[in-house]
Amino acid sequence: MTYKTLKKKQKGKVGQSEAYLFYNTKNAYYGFFYGNSDTKISSGQKVVLITKMVSTKVTASQMKKYFGKPVAWHTYKAGKYYVRYVNMQKGKVEFQLGTNAGLNAYYSTDEDGTLTIK
């Protein structure tokens, strides 16, 4: 999905991280690689990562049942995209859905550095 399409569908605010510009909505964070600007997302840029926090518990065996063998730490192939989960405190799980490059560039404090999907 492009930024232009996303912005039409959901209100949000643009923010920065180490690897992305994020469009933060009440439902999720949408990541876009930095383009020509470090503060603005161009209308044609495509989403490379979506993150969403939900109240639930997830196990590796549940994920394996739906997606098969993991391709990296808590990361599974889902069609042409990848899905990753991180169990957080207080019964919350962060799900990340994105492209190979999108997930590989995401820095996570639950591991030592960035994810590597081969």
Buried (B, 14 or more C-beta within 10 A) or exposed (E): EBBEEBBEEBEBEBEEBEBBBBBBBEEBBBBBBBEEEEEEBEEEBEBBBBBBEEEEEBEEEEBEEEBEEBBBEBBBBBEEBBBBBBBEEEEEBBBBBBBBEBBBBBEBEEEEEEBEBE
